[in-house]
Amino acid sequence: MQKTVEKFSVLYLQILMGNGECDEKDMPYLSKRQIQEIYFFMVLARKLDERMLNLQRQGRIGTFAPSKGQEASSVGSAYALEPKDWIIPSFREIGGLLVRGMPIDQYLLYYAGDERGSNLPKGINIFPTSIPVGTQPAHAVGFAIAARMKKENLVVITYFGDGGTSEGDFHEAMNFAGIFFAPVVFICQNNQYAISVPRSKQTRASTIAQKAISYGFPGIQVDGNDVFAVYKATLDAVKRARDGNGPTFIECVTYRLGDHTTADDASKYRQQKEVDEWSKKDPILRLRKYLENMKMWSAKEEDALLKDIAEKIESAVKSMENKEPPCVDDMFKFMYEKMPWYLQEQLSSLKERTSEGE
């Protein structure tokens, strides 16, 4: 005998169309000021990304991962959080980090090779950047479960790319989250490439969102270049988690317009025609069209915004480059609460060799 024991489906959400028109039926409530603020953070993320590319080419910061084209996914999701909530990022969430209060000069400091950039002011609930692919979802689940045990009604968002879903850590995190009803929102920024490996070679699944079904919680696919869709899906997921109903998986279908990192050359593995087609879906251009259609924005306001952002970024660059050099001792002092004997030996050896070379 054969019978169907279960059926599943994956919803797709799009609210803001490419021409700036909006599906009012699904539109979440956002005031004019909030929509303009979202636009500010998206443009700030784009301009900071462009400035960092220049700084890297000049040798003033190290390798970094551009986020151009993915601003709606990071800004829209982070905007749905409350101040007490936490973000556990990977390495392409600058927009969301800015929303949560990340100081620009500290973000730059980290990419200049100074770990003091990860030491954020109290109240900015962001974990340090995670460079290893796919490891941070497990940290998010553990943190979320611990917070619930302490009766802290907070939600944790963790980000990763489509390539991260091929890692074992990702699946372990999803399984634990489902079993323990962890208040976590998993956000996959599906930008179509894991370095040079296209989405089609990452998985045979028709959507990445459907992977959540295997672990007993909802998965939804959204237009990742539609900031309103990302915001609404995340808002719903955050409420679900805060109400004790467990995790949600959100697949943001977006595109990395730039290289994987400043050490990559994307022209080696993808066609310019493809990039040009995705450029037409630019999330910032789409939101600006909406603002203009709704008489919420003007060329004068655009000029003022760009000037303000340029000043903020240049001030942050100067602040970063004028900081005192870091102390080498910090590598040893802050590894453990109390420095073990073998690190004490290493520190003493380093100091001896440093003094001999003077």
Residue pairs with C-beta under 8 A, 6 or more apart in sequence:
8 210
8 213
10 207
10 209
10 210
10 213
10 219
10 220
10 221
11 220
11 221
12 220
12 221
12 222
12 223
13 26
13 220
13 221
13 222
13 223
13 229
13 232
13 233
14 23
14 222
14 223
14 226
14 229
15 22
15 23
15 26
15 27
15 223
15 226
15 228
15 229
15 232
16 22
16 23
16 223
16 226
16 227
16 228
16 229
16 286
16 287
16 290
17 23
17 286
18 280
18 281
18 286
19 289
20 286
20 287
20 288
20 289
20 290
20 291
20 292
20 293
21 290
21 293
22 228
22 290
26 229
26 232
27 228
27 232
28 228
28 231
28 232
28 235
30 38
30 228
30 231
32 296
34 79
35 287
35 290
35 291
35 296
36 291
36 296
36 297
38 75
38 76
38 79
38 227
38 231
38 287
39 284
39 287
39 288
39 291
39 297
40 305
40 309
41 71
41 75
41 79
41 95
41 98
41 99
42 71
42 72
42 75
42 95
42 227
42 283
42 284
42 287
43 284
43 305
43 306
43 309
44 95
44 98
44 309
44 312
44 313
45 67
45 71
45 74
45 75
45 94
45 95
45 98
46 68
46 71
46 284
47 306
47 309
47 310
47 313
48 94
48 98
48 104
48 107
48 313
49 66
49 67
49 68
49 94
49 258
50 68
51 313
51 317
52 61
52 64
52 66
52 108
52 111
53 66
53 258
53 262
55 61
55 108
55 317
56 62
56 63
56 64
56 111
56 262
57 262
60 112
60 321
61 108
61 111
61 112
61 113
62 111
62 112
62 113
63 111
63 261
63 262
63 263
64 91
64 111
64 261
64 262
65 91
65 92
65 260
65 261
65 262
66 92
66 256
66 257
66 258
66 259
66 261
66 262
67 74
67 92
67 93
67 94
67 95
67 256
68 256
68 257
68 258
69 191
69 225
69 254
69 255
69 256
69 257
69 258
69 278
69 279
69 282
69 283
70 92
70 95
70 189
70 191
70 224
70 252
70 254
70 255
70 256
70 283
71 95
71 227
71 283
71 284
72 224
72 225
72 226
72 227
72 230
72 252
72 254
72 283
72 284
72 286
72 287
73 95
73 187
73 189
73 224
73 225
73 230
73 252
73 254
73 283
74 92
74 93
74 94
74 95
74 96
74 97
74 99
74 159
74 189
75 95
75 96
75 98
75 99
75 227
76 226
76 227
76 228
76 229
76 230
76 231
76 234
77 96
77 157
77 159
77 185
77 187
77 230
77 231
77 234
77 250
77 252
78 87
78 93
78 95
78 96
78 97
78 99
78 100
78 157
79 99
79 231
79 234
80 231
80 234
80 235
80 238
81 87
81 100
81 155
81 157
81 234
81 238
82 154
82 155
82 238
83 123
83 125
84 125
84 152
84 153
84 154
85 125
85 154
85 155
85 156
85 157
85 238
86 125
86 126
86 127
86 140
86 143
86 154
86 155
86 156
86 157
87 93
87 96
87 97
87 100
87 125
87 126
87 127
87 156
87 157
87 158
87 159
88 127
88 130
88 136
88 137
88 139
88 140
88 143
88 156
88 157
88 158
88 159
89 96
89 97
89 126
89 127
89 129
89 130
89 136
89 158
89 159
90 129
90 130
90 131
90 133
90 136
90 159
90 160
90 161
90 164
91 129
91 130
91 131
92 159
92 161
92 189
92 191
92 256
93 159
94 102
94 107
96 157
96 159
97 107
97 126
98 104
100 124
100 125
100 126
101 121
101 123
101 124
101 126
102 120
102 124
102 126
103 120
103 121
103 316
104 312
104 313
104 316
105 316
105 317
105 319
105 320
105 323
106 116
106 117
106 118
106 119
106 120
106 320
107 117
107 316
108 117
108 316
108 317
108 320
109 116
109 117
109 320
109 323
110 117
110 118
110 129
111 117
112 320
112 321
114 323
114 326
115 326
115 330
116 323
116 326
116 330
118 128
118 129
120 126
127 136
127 139
127 143
130 136
130 139
133 160
133 161
133 163
133 164
133 167
133 194
134 160
134 163
134 164
134 165
134 166
134 167
134 168
134 169
134 170
135 167
135 169
136 158
136 159
136 160
137 158
137 160
137 164
137 169
137 170
137 173
137 174
137 184
137 186
138 169
138 172
138 173
138 176
139 158
140 156
140 157
140 158
140 173
140 184
140 186
141 156
141 173
141 176
141 177
141 180
141 182
141 184
142 176
143 156
144 154
144 155
144 156
144 177
144 182
144 183
144 184
145 176
145 180
145 182
147 154
147 156
147 183
148 182
148 183
153 242
154 183
154 242
155 183
155 184
155 185
155 238
155 241
155 242
156 182
156 183
156 184
156 185
157 184
157 185
157 187
157 234
157 238
158 173
158 184
158 185
158 186
158 187
159 187
159 188
159 189
160 170
160 186
160 187
160 188
160 189
161 188
161 189
161 190
161 191
161 194
162 188
162 189
162 190
162 191
162 192
162 193
162 194
162 199
162 202
162 208
163 193
163 194
163 195
163 197
163 202
164 170
164 188
164 194
165 188
165 202
165 203
165 208
165 211
166 194
166 202
166 203
173 186
174 186
174 211
174 212
174 214
174 215
174 247
174 249
175 215
176 182
177 184
177 186
177 215
177 217
177 246
177 247
178 215
178 216
178 217
178 246
178 247
179 216
181 244
181 245
181 246
181 247
182 241
182 246
182 247
183 241
183 242
183 244
183 246
183 247
184 241
184 247
185 234
185 237
185 238
185 241
185 247
185 248
185 250
186 212
186 247
186 248
186 249
186 250
187 234
187 250
187 252
188 208
188 209
188 249
188 250
188 251
188 252
189 224
189 252
189 254
190 199
190 208
190 224
190 251
190 252
190 253
190 254
191 224
191 254
191 255
191 256
192 198
192 199
192 254
192 255
192 256
193 199
193 256
193 260
193 266
193 269
193 270
194 202
195 260
195 264
196 260
196 264
196 266
196 268
196 269
198 269
198 270
202 208
203 211
205 211
207 219
207 221
207 251
208 221
208 251
209 219
209 220
209 221
209 249
209 250
209 251
210 219
211 219
211 249
212 218
212 219
212 247
212 248
212 249
213 219
216 246
217 246
217 247
217 248
217 249
218 240
218 248
218 249
219 248
219 249
219 250
219 251
220 233
220 237
220 248
220 249
220 250
220 251
221 250
221 251
221 253
222 229
222 230
222 233
222 250
222 251
222 252
222 253
223 229
223 230
223 252
223 253
224 230
224 251
224 252
224 253
224 254
224 283
225 253
225 254
225 255
225 281
225 282
225 283
225 286
226 283
226 286
227 283
227 286
227 287
230 250
230 252
233 250
234 250
236 248
237 247
237 248
237 250
240 246
240 248
241 247
241 248
254 283
255 278
255 281
256 266
257 275
257 278
257 279
257 282
258 266
259 265
259 266
260 266
266 275
288 297
288 302
291 297
292 298
328 350
328 354
329 347
332 339
332 343
332 344
332 346
332 347
333 339
335 343
336 343
339 347
